[in-house]
C-alpha cells in the first residue's frame, strides 16, 4: 500500500507471511538492499528526500520467495500569512513587515501595489519560513 507522510515524519512498514518456517526477509529501497533491514518490520524515521521511493520486501523460505512493494512519498503543507486590504480602487499601498517587535528589527518593504479592487488579498509567500511576522499596510 502506497504511503504519504510529512517531511521528518515516521512510518512503520511491516509484513506477515504464512507457510513453512523459517522465513528470511530483505527490505529494499528502489531495488537496492537496505543494510541490516532483515526483519518483518522496517521503521522509516525523520523522512527526507533520501527516503522517498519504492520500498520492497523480499520474503524467502526453502520453497521460494515473494516480493511486496509500496511507494513512499512526502507531502508538505505550508501555511501562509495573508493580509486583506480594503480601500478605494486606484489607491497606492505599501505593505511592510518585520519578524519581531524588537526595536532592533527594522520594518522592510514586502510590496508596493495599486489597489485594483476592494477587498484585495495579499499572500506573503515567505511567511512559512518565519515563526512569526508582523505587518503594516500604509497608503502613502
C-alpha positions, 0 to 999 in steps of 0.5 A: 500500500502506497504511503504519504507522510510529512517531511521528518515524519515516521512510518512503520512498514511491516509484513506477515507471511504464512507457510513453512518456517523459517522465513528470511526477509530483505527490505529494499529501497528502489531495488537496492538492499537496505543494510541490516533491514532483515526483519518483518518490520522496517521503521522509516524515521525523520523522512527526507528526500533520501527516503522517498521511493519504492520500498520492497520486501523480499520474503524467502523460505526453502520453497521460494520467495515473494516480493511486496512493494509500496511507494513512499512519498512526502507531502508538505503543507505550508501555511501562509500569512495573508493580509486583506486590504480594503480601500478605494480602487486606484489607491497606492499601498505599501505593505511592510513587515518585520519578524519581531517587535524588537526595536532592533528589527527594522520594518522592510518593504514586502510590496508596493501595489495599486489597489485594483479592487476592494477587498484585495488579498495579499499572500506573503509567500515567505511567511512559512519560513518565519515563526512569526511576522508582523505587518503594516499596510500604509497608503502613502 
